[in-house]
Amino acid sequence: MRGTRSHATGIRLQTGVPSVNNNWLKTVVPLAALAILAPASALAFKGSPTEHQGKPTRIDPVYGVCRGVDPGCYSDWGTERDNKVLVYSRTAGPRHANLGRVLDPDNTSVQGLALPRPYVITHDHSDPAAWPRPLDSSNVAQAGLVRMLEADGIEVHVTEDVQAMERLNSSYRAVIFMSPTRDTLWNHARGAVGGTRLDWARESLRKYIQGGGGFVGVHNAFGTEYGWQWYEGLLGNANYYNHGRSQPGDVVVVNDRDVSTKALPRRWGFSDEWYNLVPFPTNVNFLATVDERTLADGAGGEGSHPGHRDFHPVTWCQYYDGGRSWVTTLGHEGAAFQQNSTFPGAAEFQAHLQHGIKSAMGLEPFCTPAKRK
């Protein structure tokens, strides 16, 4: 999805970043200014020690939460969860073609009667006449996720109803953001009347993660909720800036110990938009990159971003504010989600995604560190 977005969400402490050509992004901020702009509890550059679920951990100085590769940041409350996930693909702006027809709860009815809200699509319902299966051949990405996960016995619910996010509960093992756009968690229909809350879905997602929920962000999960700093942290201190054209390139596995990468070739061909990121992800477990030397048109896009040169990440994971977060910028092309696809790299991408989701669900080991060199 093309476009340029200016990014001015505050101070970024770029520590622990692999060698990249990002000097043009660096800003020196006096400590006095940091003291004014940041909470007092977040002034230690290496994170302030605290207690999180009874375990000693460190708090991120920018986002004010426990995050990173330390499993101590996870809220292991022993919550009973069903073997199911919620796929959320609501677009409050441009829409990727692989999402297909809008699953609009306000304009969907059976025999002239509005469907119950929240409008959540499941594989089967007790009354098929009242609950048709509305995914069709155009909803390629959502249907691909349903197929992949149901093959592993995982129940998949699909929705584009923000009310479903407002009522998000701990029964789901993971929430999958499948290329939503812009202010996807804003309930535009409520209107600003009196004390009405338009951002309940944000609060619901935050509490779900804090309680040990799993989050998976696919492709344009990086192109949504730009103004919400907590969500940017959930993405690993990263956000979409721009991209070049969709083109072939080589994905390179940089951590072959994680469950989402260990069965993959070290290098495999794929086609995507290869998102450039501002800010650049920090304090995460990098899993895969794109080799920019294999991009015929280079990685630079609109807005003069030069690309990330020798280290351009496409997938990473972290613990965040009590939950698990596994995210990838890959997933632009519809053919990459289709069964028995001849699209280059589709099989590798699907295996990568499938195991990443299962790890965020807690069904497989999560975010295994790379072997130390």
Residue pairs with C-beta under 8 A, 6 or more apart in sequence:
1 94
1 96
1 181
1 220
1 223
1 243
1 273
1 332
2 242
2 243
2 301
2 302
3 94
3 223
3 242
3 302
4 241
4 242
4 301
4 302
4 303
5 226
5 239
5 240
5 241
5 242
5 303
7 239
7 241
7 278
7 279
9 226
9 227
9 229
9 232
9 239
10 37
10 62
10 229
11 27
11 29
11 33
11 34
11 37
11 38
11 62
12 27
12 62
12 237
12 279
13 45
13 61
13 62
13 282
14 22
14 25
14 26
14 279
14 280
14 282
15 45
15 46
15 282
15 283
16 282
16 283
17 280
17 282
18 286
18 311
19 310
19 311
20 280
20 308
20 309
20 310
20 311
20 312
21 306
21 308
21 309
21 310
22 280
22 308
24 306
25 278
25 279
25 280
34 43
35 43
38 61
38 62
39 64
41 48
41 50
41 59
41 64
42 48
42 59
42 60
42 61
42 62
42 64
43 61
44 61
45 61
46 58
47 58
47 59
47 60
47 61
48 58
48 59
48 61
49 56
49 57
49 58
49 59
50 56
50 57
50 58
50 59
50 66
51 57
52 66
52 72
52 73
52 75
52 322
53 72
53 74
53 75
53 76
53 77
53 322
55 72
56 72
57 66
57 70
57 72
57 73
58 66
58 68
58 70
59 65
59 66
60 66
60 67
60 68
60 233
60 283
62 229
62 233
62 237
63 229
63 230
63 232
63 233
63 237
63 321
65 230
65 233
65 320
65 321
66 72
66 73
66 319
66 320
66 321
66 322
67 73
67 233
67 283
67 318
67 319
67 320
67 321
68 283
68 284
68 318
68 319
69 283
69 284
69 285
69 318
69 319
69 367
69 369
70 319
71 319
72 319
73 319
73 320
73 321
73 322
74 212
74 319
74 322
74 323
74 324
75 210
75 211
75 212
75 322
75 323
76 212
77 211
77 212
79 170
79 211
79 212
81 170
81 171
81 172
81 173
81 362
82 155
82 171
82 172
82 173
83 153
83 154
83 155
83 173
83 361
83 363
84 154
84 155
84 156
84 157
84 171
84 172
84 173
85 149
85 154
85 155
85 156
85 157
85 172
85 173
85 174
85 175
85 176
85 216
85 357
85 361
86 120
86 157
86 158
86 159
86 164
86 168
86 172
86 174
86 175
86 176
87 142
87 145
87 146
87 156
87 157
87 158
87 159
87 176
87 178
88 159
88 160
88 164
88 165
88 175
88 176
88 177
88 178
88 180
88 184
89 99
89 103
89 141
89 142
89 158
89 159
89 160
89 177
89 178
89 179
89 180
90 159
90 160
90 161
90 162
90 180
90 184
91 99
91 102
91 160
91 179
91 180
91 181
91 182
91 184
92 180
92 181
92 182
92 183
92 184
92 186
92 188
92 224
93 181
93 182
93 183
94 181
94 182
95 102
95 181
96 141
96 179
96 219
96 220
96 332
97 334
98 140
98 141
98 179
98 331
98 332
98 333
98 334
98 337
99 139
99 140
99 141
99 142
99 178
99 179
100 136
100 137
100 138
100 139
100 140
100 141
100 142
101 136
101 138
101 139
102 160
103 119
103 121
103 134
103 135
103 139
103 142
103 158
103 159
103 160
103 161
104 160
105 115
105 117
105 118
105 119
105 159
105 160
105 161
105 163
106 189
108 114
108 115
108 119
108 134
109 115
110 129
110 130
110 131
110 132
115 130
115 131
117 161
117 163
118 159
118 161
118 163
118 164
118 166
118 167
119 159
119 160
119 161
119 163
119 164
120 157
120 158
120 159
120 161
120 164
121 133
121 134
121 135
121 157
121 158
121 159
122 131
122 155
122 156
122 157
122 158
123 133
123 146
123 150
123 155
123 156
125 131
135 142
135 143
135 146
135 158
137 143
140 334
140 337
140 338
141 178
141 179
141 218
141 331
141 334
141 337
142 158
142 178
143 337
144 337
144 338
144 339
144 350
145 156
145 158
145 176
145 178
145 337
145 353
145 357
146 156
146 158
147 339
148 350
148 353
148 354
149 156
149 354
149 357
150 156
152 354
152 358
154 358
154 361
157 164
157 172
159 165
162 184
162 185
162 186
162 187
162 201
163 187
165 185
165 201
165 204
165 205
166 187
166 200
166 201
166 204
167 204
168 175
168 201
168 204
168 205
168 208
169 208
170 208
170 211
170 212
170 213
172 208
172 213
173 213
173 214
173 360
173 361
173 362
173 363
174 213
174 214
174 215
174 216
174 324
174 357
174 360
174 361
175 205
175 208
175 213
175 214
175 215
175 216
176 216
176 217
176 218
176 357
177 184
177 215
177 216
177 217
177 218
177 221
177 224
178 218
178 219
178 221
178 331
179 218
179 219
179 220
179 221
179 223
179 331
180 220
180 221
180 223
180 224
181 220
181 223
181 224
182 223
182 224
182 226
183 224
183 225
183 227
184 224
184 225
185 199
185 201
185 202
185 205
185 224
185 225
185 228
186 198
186 199
186 201
187 198
187 199
187 200
187 201
188 198
190 196
190 197
190 198
191 198
192 198
202 225
202 228
202 230
202 231
205 231
206 230
206 321
208 323
209 215
209 234
209 320
209 321
209 322
209 323
209 325
210 321
210 322
210 323
211 322
211 323
212 322
212 323
212 324
213 323
213 324
214 323
214 324
214 325
214 326
214 360
214 361
214 362
215 234
215 320
215 323
215 324
215 325
215 326
215 327
215 360
216 325
216 326
216 327
216 356
216 357
216 360
217 234
217 235
217 325
217 326
217 327
217 328
218 327
218 328
218 330
218 331
218 353
219 275
219 328
219 329
219 330
219 331
219 332
220 240
221 235
221 327
222 235
222 238
222 239
222 240
222 275
222 277
222 327
222 329
223 240
224 231
225 231
225 232
226 239
230 321
232 238
232 239
232 279
233 320
233 321
234 320
234 321
234 325
235 281
235 325
235 327
236 281
236 282
236 283
236 284
236 316
236 318
236 320
236 325
236 327
237 279
237 280
237 281
237 282
237 283
237 284
238 277
238 279
238 280
238 281
238 327
239 277
239 278
239 279
240 275
240 276
240 277
240 329
241 275
241 276
241 277
241 278
241 301
241 303
241 305
242 275
242 276
242 301
242 302
242 303
242 305
243 273
243 274
243 275
243 276
243 299
243 301
244 273
244 274
244 295
244 297
244 298
244 299
244 300
244 301
244 307
245 273
245 297
246 271
246 272
246 273
246 332
246 333
247 271
247 274
247 295
247 296
247 297
248 269
248 270
248 271
248 294
248 295
248 296
248 344
249 269
249 270
249 271
249 272
249 274
249 290
249 291
249 292
249 294
249 295
250 267
250 268
250 269
250 270
250 290
250 291
250 294
251 267
251 268
251 269
251 270
251 288
251 289
251 290
251 291
251 314
251 330
251 345
251 348
252 266
252 267
252 288
252 289
252 290
252 291
253 261
253 264
253 265
253 266
253 267
253 287
253 288
254 286
254 287
254 288
254 289
254 370
255 261
255 285
255 286
255 287
255 288
255 368
255 369
255 370
256 262
256 264
256 266
256 370
257 368
257 369
257 370
257 371
258 285
258 287
258 317
258 359
258 365
258 367
258 368
258 370
259 355
259 356
259 358
259 359
259 364
259 365
259 366
259 368
260 287
260 315
260 317
260 326
260 352
260 353
260 355
260 356
260 359
261 287
261 288
261 315
261 352
263 351
263 355
264 348
264 351
264 352
265 348
267 291
268 345
268 348
269 344
269 345
270 330
270 336
270 344
270 345
270 348
270 349
271 332
271 333
271 336
271 343
271 344
271 345
272 290
272 314
272 329
272 330
272 331
272 332
272 333
273 329
273 332
274 290
274 292
274 295
274 299
274 312
274 314
274 329
275 314
275 329
276 299
276 300
276 301
276 305
276 307
276 308
276 312
277 308
277 313
277 329
278 305
280 308
281 313
281 316
283 318
284 316
284 317
284 318
285 316
285 317
285 318
285 367
285 368
285 369
285 370
286 313
286 315
286 316
286 370
287 315
287 316
287 317
288 313
288 314
288 315
288 328
288 352
289 311
289 312
289 313
289 314
290 299
290 312
290 314
291 312
292 298
292 299
292 307
292 308
292 309
292 310
292 312
298 307
299 306
299 307
299 308
299 312
300 306
300 307
313 329
314 328
314 329
314 330
315 326
315 327
315 328
315 329
315 330
315 352
315 356
316 327
317 324
317 325
317 326
317 327
317 356
317 359
317 360
317 366
317 367
318 325
318 367
319 325
319 367
324 359
324 360
324 362
324 366
324 367
325 360
326 356
326 357
326 359
326 360
326 366
326 367
328 352
328 353
328 356
330 336
330 349
330 352
330 353
331 337
331 349
331 353
333 343
335 341
335 342
335 343
335 346
336 343
336 345
336 346
336 349
336 350
337 346
337 350
338 346
341 347
355 364
358 364
359 365
359 366
359 367
360 366
